[in-house]
Amino acid sequence: MTVQAAARSGRAPCPGCGTSSTRVHSRYVRRLDDTAAGRRRVIIELQVRRFRCHQQACSKATFVEQVPGLTFRYGRRSQGLHTALRHVALMLAGRAGSRLADVFAVPVSRSTLLRLIQGLPETASPTPRVLGVDEFALRKGHVYATILVDIETRRPVDLLPDRRVETVARWLADHPGVEVICRDRSGTYAEAGRLGAPDAIHVADRWHLWKNLAEAVEKTVVHHRALLPEPPTSTPAPSPALVLPPDTAGPRRSGRLSDRVREQHAAVHGLLAGGIALRVIARQLGLARNTVRRLAHAKDPDELLVGRWNGRASILDSYKPYIDRRYAEGHTVARRLFEEICDHGYGGQEQIVRKYVHRLREAFPNHAPPRRKTSVRDVTSWITRHPDNLDEDQAQRLKDLLARCPDLDPTAEHTRAFAELMNNRHGHRLKDWIAQVQADSIPALRTFATGLEQDLDAVVAGLSLSYSSGAVEGHNNKIKMLKRQMFGRANFDLLRKRVLHAA
C-alpha cells in the first residue's frame, strides 16, 4: 500500500542555527516505511522541500524540512515504526525480532535491529540510596563484568566492563549519595566500597551466607559419611513387600583403587610426621592439594573407601515399587516386567531390569522393598531445612542419625541457631554464635565462622537490616537470558544498552 503526501508548511527551521526560512531550494520525494495496515506493507511517498538558510554564518547552506511526528533526519522509516521496532529489538534482539517483524509485514534485518539498540541515547539514572552490586560472566570462567542495581526501585543503574576495585570505586566516587551497599562476601567489592563510598553501610547478602553455611554442613557430613548407612534390622517387613541385601558393606580391601589410596595415605602421613607442609607434599607426590588435604585429615584410609559408590540414584528407582508388587503377585519374568514398565514411561535398558529381578530371586520373599540409602545430600538437606518442612520419615531418620553420630548433633544445633539469627534479624547475637562454634571441634564450621569475622560488620548488617541482593540476582538471571538471545553478538556495549533500556 502506497500513500502519497506532501508537506504543506510554508517555512521550516534550520537544524544548524534554528532560524526559520521560507526560501525553497528544491524538492524531492522521500520513501518511508510505516506500520502495516491489514498485514500489508505501507510505504509513504512524501514530497519534501530543501530550504536555504538566511544566516551566512550558519554551517548549513541548505536543509530539508522535517514533518513533526512522522520524519527524522536520515530516517527511512516513520517515527512510529522506528519506535515500535526499537521496542521489538529490546525485547527479542536481532534474529527473533526480525522474524516477528516479518509476521507484521515490516521486513527488517537482524543487524538493523541491533543498530537500533546501539543508537539508543545514554540515560542518566539518579544515584541510588541503596545500591546492589554483583558480578556476572561475559565469558564464564574468563571475563566478568559488574552490574549495579537500585535496590529500592529494583532497576539496573549501570553496567561496568570489569570487576576491578578501581573501576567500581571510581563509579562510586563519581556518584556520591550511596548510603547502603548490598553485596556478597567478595573482598573486591568490599574494598571498592571502602574507597569509593567510605561512609556507606555494607550489607552482606543472607542467601550467600546461608549457602556458605550449607556448604560447611555438607563438608562435615562428608567427613562422617561412613556412619550414614542405617544398621540392619532383624525384624522383617510385612508381605507382600520385598527387601534386598545391600550391594556392598564396609571399606574396600583389595583392588587398584584401595591399594593406591592406602599407599598415598601412608606417604602423606609419613611426610607430615617430618614437619613438611601440605603444599610441599603435594609437589613431591604429584598430587592436587585438595587430595593431599583429604588424605591428611583422614586418620585411617578406610574413611576414604566407604560409601563413595553406594546409594546412587537409578533410572529404575521410580519403577521398583511396581516391579516389587508384580513380583510378589507371581509375575517373575524379567522380560514381561520390562515391557510393562515401558508402557508406564520407563526409558532404560532391559538389562537393568534383569539385574534387579535377579536380586529379587535371590532375596527373601514377602519383605519390604529396599529403601534408598541415606546420602550426604539427604542429610545436609535435613539439617539445613526448617523442621516443619520435614515429613515424619525424614525427621525420624535424622533423629536416628544424630543418635548414631553424636559429632553431627552440634552441627545441627549450630545450624538451627544461625537460622534463628537470620530469620529473626538478631545480628547483634552473631558474636556469641561465633564464639560457640569456635569452642567446638568442627573444622568446617570453624572455617565458616572465621570467614564471618573477616567481614563482621557487613554480616551483622545483613542479619539485622531488611536489605538483600535478591534484585541483583534476578537481573543476573535476566542477563543470562539476554546473552542466549544474542548468541555470538552479545558484546558488552550492546548488552549494556539492552539491560538499561529494557528495564
C-alpha positions in Angstrom: 0.0 0.0 0.0 1.5 3.3 -1.1 0.5 6.7 0.4 1.4 9.8 -1.5 1.7 13.0 0.6 3.4 16.4 0.6 4.4 18.9 3.3 2.2 22.0 3.4 4.0 24.3 5.8 5.4 27.4 4.2 8.5 27.6 6.4 10.9 25.3 8.2 13.5 25.9 11.0 17.2 25.4 10.2 18.7 22.5 12.2 22.0 24.3 12.4 21.1 27.7 13.8 17.3 27.4 14.4 16.4 30.3 12.1 13.1 29.8 10.2 13.4 30.0 6.4 10.9 30.4 3.6 13.3 30.2 0.6 12.8 26.9 -1.2 15.9 25.5 -2.9 14.5 22.3 -4.4 12.0 19.4 -3.9 12.3 15.6 -3.9 10.4 12.5 -2.8 11.3 10.5 0.4 10.1 6.9 0.7 9.3 6.0 4.2 8.2 2.6 5.6 5.3 2.9 8.0 3.4 0.4 10.3 1.5 -2.2 8.3 -2.2 -1.9 7.6 -4.2 -5.1 7.1 -1.0 -7.1 7.2 0.1 -5.2 4.1 3.3 -3.2 3.9 2.8 0.6 3.9 5.1 2.9 2.1 4.7 6.7 2.3 5.9 8.7 -0.7 6.4 12.1 0.9 7.3 15.2 -1.2 9.6 17.4 0.9 11.4 20.7 0.2 15.0 21.7 0.7 15.3 25.3 2.1 18.1 27.8 2.1 19.3 29.2 5.4 19.3 33.0 5.6 22.2 33.2 8.1 25.5 33.4 6.3 27.4 32.4 9.5 25.4 29.1 9.7 27.2 25.9 8.6 24.0 24.7 6.8 23.7 26.4 3.4 20.6 24.2 2.7 18.5 21.9 4.8 15.5 19.6 4.4 12.2 20.2 6.2 11.0 17.6 8.7 7.4 16.7 9.4 6.8 16.5 13.2 5.7 13.1 14.4 6.5 11.5 11.0 10.1 12.0 9.9 13.5 12.5 11.4 16.9 13.2 9.9 18.3 10.4 7.7 15.4 8.2 8.6 13.9 5.7 6.2 11.0 4.8 8.5 8.3 6.8 10.2 8.8 7.8 13.8 6.0 5.4 14.9 7.5 2.4 13.1 11.0 3.3 14.3 9.9 3.4 17.9 8.0 0.1 17.5 11.0 -1.7 16.0 13.2 -0.4 18.8 10.9 -1.9 21.4 10.9 -5.2 19.4 14.7 -5.2 19.3 15.0 -4.5 23.1 12.6 -7.4 23.9 13.7 -10.0 21.3 17.1 -8.9 20.0 18.0 -9.4 16.3 17.1 -12.8 14.9 13.8 -13.3 16.8 12.8 -9.7 16.4 13.4 -9.9 12.6 11.1 -13.0 12.4 8.4 -11.2 14.4 8.7 -8.1 12.2 8.2 -10.2 9.1 4.9 -11.5 10.6 3.6 -7.9 10.8 4.7 -7.2 7.2 7.6 -5.0 8.2 10.7 -6.6 6.7 13.9 -5.6 8.7 17.2 -7.4 9.1 18.6 -8.6 12.5 21.6 -6.3 12.1 19.3 -3.3 11.6 17.5 -4.1 14.9 20.8 -4.4 16.7 21.9 -1.0 15.3 18.6 0.5 16.6 19.6 -0.7 20.1 23.1 0.7 19.8 21.7 4.0 18.7 19.7 4.5 21.9 20.9 7.5 23.9 22.7 7.2 27.2 20.3 7.5 30.2 21.5 9.3 33.3 19.9 7.4 36.2 19.8 9.1 39.6 22.2 7.9 42.2 20.5 5.3 44.3 20.5 5.5 48.1 20.6 1.7 48.4 23.0 0.1 45.8 23.3 -3.6 45.0 26.5 -4.7 43.3 27.4 -8.1 41.9 29.4 -9.7 39.2 28.2 -11.6 36.1 30.0 -13.6 33.5 30.6 -12.3 30.0 32.6 -15.4 29.3 32.2 -17.8 32.2 35.5 -18.5 33.9 37.4 -15.9 32.0 35.8 -12.5 31.6 33.5 -10.9 34.3 31.7 -7.6 34.5 29.7 -5.8 37.2 26.1 -4.9 37.5 24.8 -2.1 39.7 21.1 -2.1 40.8 18.9 0.3 42.8 17.6 -2.0 45.5 14.6 0.3 46.3 13.3 0.6 42.8 14.8 -2.8 41.7 16.0 -1.2 38.4 19.5 -1.5 37.0 21.6 1.6 37.3 24.7 0.8 35.3 26.9 -2.0 34.0 30.7 -1.8 34.4 33.0 -3.6 31.9 35.0 -5.5 34.6 35.0 -6.2 38.4 38.2 -4.5 39.4 38.4 -2.4 42.6 39.5 0.7 40.7 36.5 0.6 38.3 33.8 0.2 41.0 35.5 2.7 43.4 35.7 5.3 40.6 32.0 4.8 39.8 31.1 5.3 43.5 33.2 8.4 43.8 31.6 9.9 40.7 28.1 9.2 42.1 28.1 10.4 45.7 25.0 9.7 47.8 25.1 5.9 48.2 24.3 5.2 51.8 23.9 1.3 51.7 25.8 -1.2 49.6 24.3 -4.7 49.3 26.9 -7.2 48.1 28.1 -10.8 48.6 31.2 -11.5 50.7 33.6 -10.7 47.9 36.7 -8.8 49.0 36.8 -6.9 45.8 33.5 -5.1 46.2 34.2 -4.6 49.9 37.4 -2.8 49.2 35.8 -0.8 46.3 33.1 0.3 48.7 35.5 1.5 51.3 37.5 3.5 48.8 34.6 5.0 46.7 31.9 5.4 49.4 33.7 5.3 52.8 30.5 6.3 54.7 28.3 3.7 53.2 27.0 0.7 55.2 27.9 -2.6 53.8 25.2 -5.4 53.9 26.2 -9.0 53.2 23.5 -10.9 51.4 21.7 -13.5 53.5 21.3 -16.0 50.7 25.0 -16.2 50.2 25.5 -16.5 54.0 23.1 -19.5 54.1 24.7 -21.0 51.1 28.2 -20.9 52.7 26.8 -22.4 55.9 25.2 -25.2 53.9 28.5 -25.9 52.2 30.2 -26.1 55.6 27.5 -28.5 56.8 28.0 -30.7 53.8 31.7 -30.9 54.4 31.0 -32.0 58.0 28.6 -34.7 56.8 31.1 -36.0 54.2 33.6 -36.3 57.0 31.2 -38.7 58.8 29.7 -40.4 55.8 30.8 -43.9 57.0 28.1 -43.7 59.7 25.3 -42.7 57.4 24.1 -46.2 56.4 21.3 -47.4 58.7 22.1 -50.5 60.8 20.4 -53.7 59.6 17.3 -54.7 61.4 16.3 -58.3 62.1 12.5 -57.7 62.0 11.1 -58.5 58.6 8.6 -56.2 57.0 5.1 -57.4 56.2 4.1 -59.2 53.0 4.0 -58.6 50.0 7.0 -56.3 50.2 10.5 -57.4 49.4 13.9 -56.4 50.8 17.2 -56.9 49.0 20.6 -57.3 50.6 23.0 -54.4 50.3 25.3 -54.2 47.3 28.4 -54.0 49.4 29.4 -53.4 53.1 32.5 -52.0 54.7 35.5 -50.4 53.1 37.3 -51.8 50.0 40.1 -54.2 51.0 41.5 -55.0 47.6 41.9 -53.6 44.1 43.9 -50.9 42.4 41.9 -48.0 44.0 42.2 -49.4 47.5 45.9 -50.1 47.2 46.6 -46.6 45.7 44.7 -44.8 48.4 46.4 -46.7 51.2 49.9 -46.1 49.7 49.1 -42.4 49.3 47.7 -42.1 52.8 50.8 -43.7 54.3 53.1 -41.5 52.2 51.3 -38.3 53.2 51.2 -39.1 56.9 54.9 -40.1 56.8 55.8 -36.7 55.3 53.5 -34.9 57.8 55.4 -36.6 60.6 58.5 -35.0 59.3 57.0 -31.5 59.6 56.6 -30.9 55.8 53.8 -28.6 54.7 50.9 -29.8 52.6 51.9 -27.6 49.6 55.4 -29.2 49.5 53.9 -32.7 50.0 51.6 -32.1 47.0 54.5 -31.1 44.9 56.7 -34.0 45.9 54.0 -36.7 45.4 52.5 -35.0 42.3 49.0 -34.8 43.8 46.5 -32.0 44.0 46.5 -30.0 47.2 42.8 -30.9 47.9 43.7 -34.6 47.6 46.6 -34.2 50.0 44.4 -32.3 52.4 41.8 -35.0 52.3 44.4 -37.7 52.9 45.9 -35.7 55.8 42.5 -35.2 57.5 41.7 -38.9 57.3 43.0 -40.8 60.4 42.6 -44.1 58.6 42.4 -44.9 54.8 39.2 -46.8 55.4 37.4 -43.5 55.9 38.1 -42.7 52.2 37.0 -46.1 50.9 33.5 -46.3 52.5 30.2 -45.3 50.9 31.6 -43.4 47.9 29.9 -45.6 45.3 26.8 -46.7 47.2 23.3 -45.2 47.2 23.4 -43.5 43.8 20.1 -42.9 42.1 19.0 -45.2 39.3 16.7 -44.7 36.4 14.7 -47.7 37.7 14.1 -46.3 41.2 10.6 -44.9 40.5 9.5 -48.2 38.9 10.9 -50.5 41.6 7.7 -50.4 43.8 5.6 -51.5 40.7 8.1 -54.4 40.0 8.1 -55.4 43.7 4.3 -55.6 43.7 4.1 -57.5 40.4 6.8 -59.9 41.6 5.0 -60.6 44.8 1.9 -61.4 42.8 3.8 -64.1 41.0 5.0 -62.3 37.8 8.7 -63.2 37.8 9.7 -63.0 34.2 12.1 -60.0 33.7 11.1 -59.6 30.0 7.4 -59.3 30.9 8.1 -56.8 33.7 10.3 -54.8 31.4 7.5 -54.5 28.8 5.0 -53.5 31.5 7.1 -50.6 32.9 7.9 -49.4 29.3 4.2 -48.8 28.9 4.4 -46.7 32.1 7.2 -44.5 30.7 10.4 -46.4 31.5 13.2 -45.4 29.1 16.1 -47.5 30.4 17.6 -50.8 29.2 16.2 -54.3 29.8 19.5 -55.4 31.4 18.9 -53.0 34.4 15.5 -54.7 35.0 17.1 -58.2 34.6 19.7 -57.4 37.3 17.0 -56.1 39.7 14.8 -59.1 39.2 17.8 -61.4 39.7 18.4 -59.8 43.0 14.7 -60.3 43.9 15.0 -64.0 43.1 18.0 -64.3 45.4 16.4 -62.3 48.3 13.8 -63.5 50.8 10.2 -63.1 49.6 7.4 -61.2 51.2 9.6 -58.4 52.6 9.5 -54.6 52.1 11.3 -53.1 49.0 14.7 -51.7 49.7 14.8 -48.1 50.9 17.2 -45.8 49.2 20.4 -45.4 51.2 20.9 -42.1 53.0 23.2 -39.9 51.0 25.3 -36.9 52.1 23.0 -34.6 50.2 20.0 -36.0 52.1 21.5 -35.4 55.5 22.7 -31.9 54.5 19.1 -31.1 53.3 17.6 -32.4 56.5 19.9 -30.3 58.8 19.6 -27.1 56.8 15.8 -27.2 56.3 13.2 -26.0 58.7 12.0 -28.8 61.0 8.4 -28.1 60.0 9.3 -28.9 56.3 10.4 -32.4 57.1 7.9 -35.3 56.9 7.7 -37.8 59.7 10.1 -40.3 58.0 12.7 -37.7 57.3 12.5 -36.3 60.9 12.8 -39.8 62.3 15.8 -40.8 60.1 17.5 -37.5 61.1 16.9 -38.2 64.7 18.3 -41.7 64.4 21.3 -40.5 62.5 22.1 -37.8 65.2 21.9 -40.5 67.8 24.3 -42.8 65.8 26.7 -40.0 65.1 27.0 -37.6 68.1 29.5 -35.4 66.2 26.7 -34.3 63.9 24.5 -33.2 66.7 26.3 -29.9 67.5 26.4 -29.2 63.7 22.6 -29.4 63.6 22.3 -27.2 66.7 24.6 -24.5 65.4 22.8 -24.5 62.0 19.4 -24.1 63.7 20.8 -21.3 65.9 22.2 -19.4 62.8 18.8 -19.8 61.1 17.1 -18.2 64.1 19.6 -15.3 63.9 18.9 -14.8 60.2 15.1 -15.2 60.2 14.6 -13.0 63.4 17.1 -10.3 62.4 19.2 -10.8 65.5 22.5 -9.8 64.0 23.7 -8.5 67.4 24.0 -12.1 68.6 26.3 -13.2 65.9 29.5 -12.8 68.0 28.1 -15.2 70.6 27.2 -17.7 67.9 30.8 -17.4 66.5 32.2 -18.0 70.0 30.1 -21.1 70.5 31.2 -22.5 67.1 34.9 -21.8 67.8 34.6 -23.6 71.1 33.6 -26.9 69.3 35.9 -29.0 67.2 34.0 -28.9 63.9 36.6 -27.8 61.3 34.2 -26.8 58.5 32.0 -24.7 60.8 35.0 -23.1 62.4 36.3 -22.1 59.0 32.9 -20.6 58.2 32.9 -18.6 61.4 36.4 -17.3 60.8 35.3 -16.1 57.4 32.4 -14.2 59.1 34.8 -12.5 61.4 36.8 -11.1 58.5 33.7 -9.3 57.2 31.9 -9.0 60.6 30.3 -5.5 60.2 28.7 -6.4 56.8 27.5 -9.8 58.1 25.9 -8.2 61.2 24.2 -5.6 59.0 22.9 -8.4 56.7 21.5 -10.3 59.6 19.9 -7.1 61.1 18.6 -5.0 58.2 15.9 -5.8 55.7 18.0 -5.2 52.6 19.2 -8.0 50.4 20.7 -8.7 47.0 17.7 -10.5 45.6 17.0 -7.9 42.9 20.6 -8.1 41.8 20.5 -11.9 41.4 17.2 -11.5 39.4 18.9 -9.2 37.0 21.9 -11.6 36.7 19.5 -14.3 35.6 17.9 -11.9 33.1 21.4 -11.1 31.7 21.9 -14.9 31.1 18.7 -14.9 29.0 19.7 -11.8 27.0 23.1 -13.4 26.3 21.4 -16.5 24.9 19.2 -14.4 22.7 22.3 -12.6 21.3 24.5 -15.7 21.0 27.7 -14.7 19.2 26.9 -11.0 19.1 26.4 -10.1 22.8 29.3 -7.7 23.2 29.4 -5.6 26.4 28.1 -2.3 24.8 25.1 -4.0 23.2 24.3 -6.0 26.3 24.5 -2.8 28.5 22.0 -1.0 26.3 19.5 -3.8 26.4 19.8 -4.2 30.2 19.5 -0.5 31.0 16.7 0.4 28.4 14.6 -2.8 28.6 14.1 -2.3 32.3 
